[in-house]
Structure formats: C-alpha cells, structure tokens
Amino acid sequence: PSLTAAMGMGGGQTPIINCQYRIRKLTSRECWRLMDFTHEDFEKAAQVNSNTQLYKQAGNSIVKNVLVAIIGQMIPGKEEVYKNI
C-alpha cells in the first residue's frame, strides 16, 4: 500500500505489513563494536555514562577507516592509504 495524507487520521487508513521475522534492537555494546571501538573503550565509557548516552555516542561517531578513506580521496596519491591501517 502507498502512503496517503489521510494516514493517522482514523478510519483504518494505516497499512499493516506482516513480517515473519523478529526485529531485535542492537545493544549499546554492539553499536560501539560496529563503530570499531574496542571492548575496553566501551567498558570505560559504560562506567561513567548511561545506556542512552552510550547509544548517542556511538551514533555520533565515525569509523576511523572510513574517515581515513575519505581524506585519502582528497590527497593525490593517497587513495589506498586506508588499506594499510
């Protein structure tokens, strides 16, 4: 079904999609690991921050290899430097 302007206004206009899969929320530790932080980095941050703050910090970070690859594209001759990290 397509989205319409009447959705959320009552009258059963909201489409329902049935899915046979269970969706699981990532833990804050998993988010930090996806952002390439070490277990020790997470443990240090977890001692002084709430779980909500840990999610925010992971969301506001950038993977080091991605940043190096972006900067490498701006410097002539350094396009492949991220592979050496």
C-alpha positions in Angstrom: 0.0 0.0 0.0 1.1 3.5 -0.6 1.3 6.3 1.9 -1.5 8.9 1.9 -2.2 12.2 3.6 -5.2 10.6 5.5 -3.0 8.1 7.4 -3.1 8.5 11.1 -6.4 10.4 10.9 -8.5 7.4 11.8 -10.7 5.2 9.6 -8.2 2.3 9.3 -6.0 4.1 6.8 -2.7 2.8 8.2 -1.2 -0.1 6.1 -0.1 -3.2 8.0 2.8 -5.2 6.8 3.0 -8.7 8.3 6.6 -10.0 8.7 7.6 -13.4 9.8 10.9 -12.1 11.2 11.6 -10.8 14.7 13.3 -7.4 14.8 15.8 -7.0 17.6 17.3 -3.8 18.9 21.1 -3.7 19.0 22.7 -3.3 22.4 24.8 -0.3 23.1 27.9 -2.6 23.1 27.0 -3.9 19.6 26.7 -0.4 18.4 30.1 0.5 19.7 31.6 -2.6 18.1 30.1 -1.7 14.8 31.8 1.7 15.0 35.1 -0.2 15.5 35.6 0.7 19.2 37.4 -1.9 21.4 35.8 -3.7 24.3 38.0 -1.7 26.7 36.8 1.6 25.2 33.2 0.6 25.7 33.8 -0.6 29.3 35.5 2.7 30.2 32.6 4.7 28.7 29.9 2.5 30.3 31.3 3.2 33.8 30.5 6.9 33.5 27.6 7.1 31.1 24.0 6.0 30.9 22.9 3.4 28.4 21.1 6.2 26.4 24.2 8.3 26.3 26.2 5.3 25.1 23.8 4.9 22.1 24.1 8.6 21.4 27.9 8.5 21.5 28.0 5.5 19.1 25.6 7.3 16.7 27.7 10.5 16.7 31.0 8.7 16.0 32.6 7.8 12.7 34.6 4.6 11.8 38.3 5.5 11.7 38.9 3.6 8.4 36.0 5.4 6.7 37.5 8.8 7.7 40.9 7.9 6.5 39.5 6.7 3.2 37.6 9.9 2.7 40.6 12.0 3.5 42.8 9.8 1.3 40.5 10.6 -1.7 41.2 14.3 -1.2 45.0 13.9 -1.3 46.5 12.9 -4.6 48.5 9.6 -4.4 47.0 8.6 -1.1 43.8 6.9 -2.3 44.8 3.5 -1.0 46.2 4.6 2.4 43.2 3.2 4.4 44.2 -0.4 3.4 47.4 -0.1 5.4 45.7 0.7 8.7 
